[in-house]
Amino acid sequence: DLFGPFVTACVQVIRSLTDDEKAEEAFRWSLNLISRILTRVINEGSTIVMKAINTNSAKQLRKAVGCAPRGKRGLWMLNIQVGTQSISPLMWAIETGSLEAAKAIIQDLLTIRADRDRYYFGMDLMFERHSDIIQRLCIDAPALLPALLDGLIWRSRTTENGQRRVNFYLKHVLVDSEGEFSKATEWITDSGDPTIACHPIMVMVTDTVWSKMALRAFMFLKAWFLFTLVV
């Protein structure tokens, strides 16, 4: 509603500065085009999820995504189409400092849900949309890293013989989308936070890499070094 008066006011200012009618008309046409584009962006991008992010309210965010169909829940938090461009509400929340909303999105995506047909877990969808999510959090929102890493661990509610079953979802922390070794460990190491580096997920990742791959190569190199030293 404010774009119309804004364009009129700008044109009146230009009219007082020049007598060139063509320049005035060109300026008016340009502002009208920009106002229509901005109006469309606002109308198409003003979803209930984005409104919750702008208020930085985890409660409103959960209420907003609660309206989504089970199979579309993750997409509502990871992809909004505005014209030919796509916007990620998760990245928008991180970049604008709406950390409460961003934390709620991460926790919701990493919550396992089910219906009669299948299970729903947004981990793959999140890492496919943002393969560098760990790096972005290390740089822009390190306070959200524990929420992300905690979400990669599933703990059973029941115990058997005093033990509780735990599943670690390490796929996207170990390898990237191209099947190469992920840089997640490097990013977390560069962040310099020992608390994150000692998180159970990172401990499991480093132990797995060491025992399955690095140990054999390390021992081979050291054995060759000892052999050459003795000889």
Secondary structure, DSSP 8 states (H G I E B T S, - for coil): --HHHHHHHHHHHHHHH---HHHHHHHHHHHHHHHHHHHHHHHHH--HHHHHHHTT-HHHHHHHHTTS-GGGHHHHHH-EEETTEEE-HHHHHHHTT-HHHHHHHHHHHTS-EE-SS-EE-THHHHHHH-TTHHHHHHHH-GGGHHHHHHHTEEEEEEEETTEEEEEE--HHHHB-TTSSB-SHHHHHHHHT-HHHHTSHHHHHHHHHHIIIIIHHHHHHHHHHHHHHHH-
